[in-house]
Amino acid sequence: MFLNYPDIDEYTAETFHLLGNLFRDRGEVDRALSVHQNVIARSNLNAKQKQKAMFALGQDFFAAGMLDRAESVFQELLESNTKWISKAAICESLRTIYEQTQEWQKAIEATQCTKKSLKKDGVDKSDNTKKQDSLITHYYCELADESLQKGNLHEVDGFIEKAKKTYKQSTRLMSLQGDIAYHQKDYKVSLSYYLKAIKEDSRLLSMLFNKTDESASHSDNTQYLQNELLKTYQKNPDNNVFEAILQLAEKYGSNEKIDTLVDEVLVNKKLTIKSIFKASGYIKDKSKNLNHSERSLGLIKVNQSLGKHLQGVPSFRCEHCGYKMHDYLWRCPACNHWDTVDQA
Ligand SMILES: [Zn+2]
């Protein structure tokens, strides 16, 4: 009915436009496309409405997975120098396309365009720039990764330089620089890059642990690595770091500093079951050379730590829907079943 509607003016055009968007949001991309195409084809509409409809059409194509067509619509809008749609929004749409097609160089250009336009529009906040810089660095790292796979180290250096200029603090960049040194068997250098990345963001430990450990053992730096991780934990008491320290101690032996740390952490910190398991393993290995009363001291600490872990953990659970609760209830408050609550 809408498509056969004879005269669309600037007021009804808005309704059409929204209707198309609604179809797209519901996943009915075909209908969204035909509504927006219909708006564009009307001869009596002004430039503003046509360009808004074109932008929506580009989004429809994108949602339908027709990336080539989406790209050409957005490119056309960009070249038309439209004042109705922000250049930043168009460039951002292009960026998401190039990210999907993994055309990293083009993605970099689109992101730079977004950054520039935001600055020009005055909406630029340092947070925004950081987001774009971080994206551009990721793309340079993707390019460098590709070149590294091909063994083209000269190209890799070029991309790294550009990434450095964009966002020097990027942990992705540090980790990649570590990988390159590792690839060249320059283990001392790779170790320092990996450590830098881990200090910046300890979540990376799970991904970088093996390579960091190998870099340390190849360069005779296992003691150094253990000490650096201890220092890192002091600054940022993160479970990943704690577990890494324990894992290294198991492999390369422990020392007094680690003993103190394990004692302190078990008593004072709320740990995950995995961390408690590892810490108790550490105590078990140590206790081979200890007398009876020293051994039970270790057991007391593990017991305290488990107690801490259980604080605040719900004791009951509905067997029907899995809902957890602190007190026993005859009827589950989530699924309303009777007699389904049991100990968690
Ligand atoms: Zn239930």
Residues whose N, C-alpha, C, O or C-beta is under 5 A from the ligand:
A	BS01	ZN	C318 H320 C321 G322 Y323 C332 A334 C335
